[in-house]
């Protein structure tokens, strides 16, 4: 099964934007060793903006979207070459794969990207995946590509996602500011993290932090993918994590994974609006896995068409997300109606506002 390894900006570049050659040497050498042992792997990298900033002689990360995109355009090619050269020394071919949020959100593009990645892996090629920053304005909200790495792991049914950073895992508090912080070696229940101070501290050139890594871990584990957060600057950490060694923080895979479609719907498909439902409908959705019927709908927020994704909310809490069978105008018309009344109002329409097969709990 496939490994997905994500390198954050703090791994790829130092605080001055210079390439961390020793770290890339180590990670790519370990990747070559794993591939030689029959472990196909994908590298998801950040750092193109940092490299572009350095090449352009800028002193700090710019704030304007067009400047970030231009810096990425400058740095993207050279960054891939750094990976390609190192992997080639290990006897591996590399392929650059650039994805956007739109590629992930569109189901057809998502499936095409999955097939391309699978073909590359069948050929023994290492895909080096990055956000296509030059055309996507959503990159800086992706948590330094943590979200993208989780999506790739889910897409490929990976056995393990390794998030490499410059600290040795999750702590009860920020170890950079609190010497009493203690390491968390395993997280079996994400609810246990509620009382911890999980910070957003990241590198000068990064945009993520530990909070986004934990969110990525929650996404991937729900799909049945084990996750490790560990220190990529320490030589041998990646190989140890893959072998099951006691490094970093381990997030075990869910014992009953959710379907790939429903996870795509929950995490990758943007919601175009919201349906408000009563307490009874919310309880049925949560407890029995039934479809959402018009009788339980009390209101509509936003404008959407049939086939769009919408959030389902009750008393200010998100119940889940689903693909709606009616437009917002139609739902406003039939909200609160019994099924027989719906058939009279819209004779050719389906019975369910959202079918249970196209709904996922939050």
Number of C-alpha atoms within 10 A of each C-alpha: 11 18 23 25 27 28 24 28 31 29 26 27 25 16 15 15 26 14 21 16 15 12 17 21 17 19 28 23 20 20 26 23 15 18 19 14 9 12 17 24 24 28 25 26 26 27 27 29 28 33 27 25 26 21 15 12 10 14 10 14 18 15 8 8 16 14 15 23 22 17 25 23 19 21 21 25 14 15 21 20 13 15 22 21 15 22 23 13 12 17 13 18 18 22 16 17 17 16 19 18 21 15 16 23 16 16 16 11 14 20 14 14 20 16 14 13 23 18 12 17 17 11 11 18 20 25 24 21 23 24 26 20 25 20 14 15 15 15 23 16 13 17 23 27 29 29 24 25 30 30 23 25 29 27 23 20 18 23 18 26 30 28 28 28 26 18 18 20 22 28 21 17 19 20 15 9 8 10 9 11 15 13 16 16 17 15 18 13 11 12 8 9 14 8 9 12 13 18 17 15 14 18 20 16 26 24 22 24 20 22 17 21 27 22 15 24 29 22 22 32 25 20 26 23 27 21 31 28 28 23 22 27 22 16 16 14 22 28 16 14 21 18 10 11 12 12 18 27 22 24 24 21 20 17 11 10 14 14 14 17 16 19 22 22 24 21 18 21 22 18 19 15 17 22 25 23 25 16 13 11 22 22 15 14 20 14 9 9 15 17 19 23 22 24 20 21 24 18 17 20 14 12 13 21 18 15 13 19 24 28 24 28 21 19 11 8 11 16 20 19 26 29 23 25 21 21 16 23 13 16 24 17 15 22 21 19 18 14 16 10 14 24 15 10 14 14 11 9 13 15 19 18 27 25 18 16 13 16 26 24 16 14
